[in-house]
Amino acid sequence: MKLIADAKGRLTAAEFFKPGQAFDASRLPDGSIRVVELVEKTVPVLKIKVNRDGSFECPPLMSRETIRATLRADRDAQ
């Protein structure tokens, strides 16, 4: 698909660029332009227990397998 910018440098392609959606554009070393849709992701919130003496306790950490599977799922979703 060939896109042509208007006088203000805007591109329009209704099937790719939804109104109100955020995108990141960067110029690559070979001269091409990469446009990536920015998607808001939910971030897990961990509850920390604060003790009377000021120390705190964190929940148990995730296993390596869980971290690896989460990273792979996130990478494959893009």
HUFEN-V940416 format. One record per residue. RES is the residue in one small letter. NEAR is the number of other ideal C-beta (glycine too) atoms within 10 Angstrom. Layout:
BEGIN
res:RES near:NEAR
res:RES near:NEAR
END
This chain:
BEGIN
res:m near:5
res:k near:4
res:l near:10
res:i near:6
res:a near:9
res:d near:8
res:a near:5
res:k near:5
res:g near:6
res:r near:8
res:l near:14
res:t near:10
res:a near:9
res:a near:7
res:e near:6
res:f near:13
res:f near:15
res:k near:9
res:p near:5
res:g near:5
res:q near:10
res:a near:9
res:f near:12
res:d near:9
res:a near:9
res:s near:9
res:r near:9
res:l near:8
res:p near:5
res:d near:5
res:g near:6
res:s near:8
res:i near:9
res:r near:9
res:v near:12
res:v near:11
res:e near:12
res:l near:9
res:v near:9
res:e near:6
res:k near:7
res:t near:5
res:v near:5
res:p near:6
res:v near:6
res:l near:6
res:k near:7
res:i near:9
res:k near:9
res:v near:9
res:n near:8
res:r near:5
res:d near:6
res:g near:6
res:s near:8
res:f near:9
res:e near:9
res:c near:9
res:p near:9
res:p near:5
res:l near:8
res:m near:12
res:s near:9
res:r near:8
res:e near:8
res:t near:10
res:i near:11
res:r near:11
res:a near:12
res:t near:12
res:l near:10
res:r near:10
res:a near:9
res:d near:10
res:r near:8
res:d near:7
res:a near:8
res:q near:7
END
